[in-house]
Amino acid sequence: MKGLIDRGYTPVQAAALVGHILQESGGNPADVNLKEDAHGLLQWRLDRWQALQNFARERGVPVSDPNLQLDFIGREMHGNEARNAAGFLNAGDVAGASAALQPYIRFGDNSAARRAALAQDVFSGGSGGGVRVPVGPPGGRAAGSGGGVGGSAAGLSIAGLRSAGGMGGDSTEQGEDATAKTTDLAAGIGSLRDQFAKQDAESMPQLTPMAPMQPTMTPAMMRARQMAQAMLAKQMGINTDETST
């Protein structure tokens, strides 16, 4: 959010972009949708992905660098994507800015309302609470529809990310004690771990225990068993004669 505002976007526009970034990649600049060959914060594909790689080579930084990708958004919006970004750059409210990003991002699923909710939650400082963002491990997310949008069943809340120190903050935070920040980060990570564990438990199918199957003994099988028992008893020196005492 701060990085986008520093690049000249209004808070409304920055929040809208963050909402779409969270939906597309969970905020992971190294995220890859293997099925659609989509990459990065906004899941660039095809010629746009190639352009991002060229941009990284020009800058001499890894293509997964988040600042590079934020710069690339501006390069596209003021370059070959200027027409598609015009509505967004003129938007004055969060909902309008989020909706106006569709021609630029070109997502093909029905996630517009979710993206707008994420953007509004970011803009309001997380007071909306608990908006869940589909994310997945780098290099292996499940494919979605259109524009590389997709994700796994796991989710992160924006409030949880913020408490973990992963979002935003004003200049007063720079003077905070490093130990306190570490404690907050650990608490946030623990909260996310608990969310994953709870969701995994809820999604796990309930299995009904089955009694072990008992094999049907045929006469031949019974004779074979008796012979085996007699041979074992003989080896152990046990008399199996029924008349013995």
N, C-alpha and C positions, 0 to 999 in steps of 0.2 A: 504493500500500500504506500509506504513512505517512498520507496524507490520509484514508483510511478508518479507520485506527486512531485518528486524532485526532478522528474523528466518533463514537467510542464502540464501534466493532466490535472484537471480539477479533482477535488475529493470525490465528487459524484462519479466521474469517469474512472478514477482509480479503483473505486469500490466495485464498479460494474466489471472492470477487467479482472479483478481478483476473484469475483464470483465465478466468472467463466474459466479462469485458470484452475480454480479448485475443482470445478466439475470435469474439466478436461483431463487433468493430470494429478489432482490432489496437491498441486503446488510443487511437484517434483520435476525439476528441469531435465533430469536424466530419464524420465519416464518414457517407455516404448510400448506401443501397441503393435505386437508382432504381426497380427493378422492383417492389419491395415497399413503397416509400415508407417506409423504416425509417431512423431517424436516431440519431446519437450513440453514446456508449460502449456502451449496451446495446440499440441499435437499436429505439428506441421507435416504435410505429406507432399509427395511428388515434387513438382518444380519449386514449391515453396520451401520444402525441406532441403532441396539442393541449394537454394538461394541462402538459407540459413547456414549451411555448411561453408559456402563460399565466403559469407560474411565473417564466420569464425576464422577462416584462414587469413582473411584480410587483416583481422585484428590480432592474429597470433595467439588466440586463446581457445580452450576447449569449447566445442559446440554445446556442451552441457552447462556452460557458465550461465547462471541466472541473469547477471547484469547484461551479458551479451544478448540474451533472448529478449529482455525488456527493451534494449536499444533497437533490436530488430523489429519489434512491434512498431516503434516510431518510424523506422525506416520504411516499413511497408505502408503505414497509414499516410505517410507524406510522399509516397512514391507510387508504385504500381497498384496499390490497393487504396489509393486516395478516394476514388469514387465510392467504393464500398464502405469506407470509414467515415464519410462526410457526415452522415446522420449521427453517428456516435460522437464525433468531435464537436457537434453543435448541441448535444443533448444537455438539458439543464436539471434533470432529476434522475434518480437511480434507476427507476423502472424503465424510463425512456432510453437511458444509456445502455442498459442491459439488452433491451429489445433491439436496439439499433446495431448491436454487435453481430447479429445473425448473418448479414451479408458479408461481413469480414471473416468471421470464423467458419461460417458455412456448415454448422452442425445439422445433421439430418434426422435427429430423434425428437422426441416430445419433451425435452428437458428445459424448455424456455422458462417455465414457471419456477423450476428448481434453481436455475441460474439466477433469476431475479431475487429469489428468497435468500440465496447465499450472498448476493451483492448487498442487499438491504441489511442483512445481519452484520456484514463487515462494516458498512457505513455507520450503523448505529452502535458500533462498539461491542457487538455480541449480545445485545439485550434481547434479541429474538431467541437466542439460546437453542442449542441442540439440533441445528440444521445439519443433517448427516451427508457427508460427501463420499461418494464411492471412489476408492483408491485401490491400488494394487501394488505388488512388488515391482521394482524396476526391471524392465526387460521381459515381463510376462503377464501383462494385464489381459483380462478377458476383453474381447472385442465388443464394441458398441456399434451403433448405426450412425454413419455419416461423420465425416470430419475427424475420425479417430476417437470419437467420444465413446467412453466405455468405462469399465471398472469391475472390481471384484465385489463380493457381498460384504466385505468388511467396511467399516465406516469410521470417520473421525469427526468429532464435533468441533466447530470453529472455536467455541468457548474453550475446549480442551487444548487446541493448538495455541490459543492466545495465552492460556495459563502456563503453557510449557515454554513461553518466551519465543514462539515462532511467528508472531504477528505484531507488527506495528509498534508504536510507543513514541512518546514525545521526548524532548531534549532533557527533561528532568530525570529520566531513567538512567542517563549516562553516569550519574553520580551514585547510583545504588551500590551497595556492598556486593562484591563478587560472590561471597559465600551465600548470601540470601538468594541471589539469582540461581545459583547451583541448586539450592534447596527447592526453589520454585520449579525448576526444570525437572528435577527428579520426581516431584509430586505430580507434575503434568504427565510425565511418561508413565507413571504408575496408574494414573487415571485412564490413560489411553489403553494400557494393557488390560485393565479391568473391563473396559468397554469391549475389547476384542474377545476376552474370555467369556463374557456374558453372552455376546452375540453368537459365538461358536457353540456354546452350550444350548442356546435356544434353537439354533438351526440344526443341531444334531438329531437325526432320526432316532426314535425310540424303538428298540428292538425287543421283541418278546422272546424270552429264553425258551429253548426247545429241549425236550428230554432226549438223551442220546438214543439212537436207534439200536435195537437189539437184533442181531442177525438170526435168521431162521435156521435151526439146526436140522440138517438132513441125517438119515441113518448113517450114510457114509462119513459125514463129518463127525458124528458121535463116536463111531468106531475108531476113526483116526485120533480123536482126542483121548480115548481110552488107551490106545496103544502107546501114545506119547507119554501119558501119565505112568503106564506100567514100566516103560523104558527108563523114565526118570527115577522111579522108585527103585528099580533094580540097581541103577548106578549108585544110588544112595544107600543100598543095603537094606531096604525096607521090604518086608514080606507082605505081599498083597493078597495072599491066599485067604479066601473068606473063611476057611475052616481053622485057620491058625488062631492062636490066642496071644 
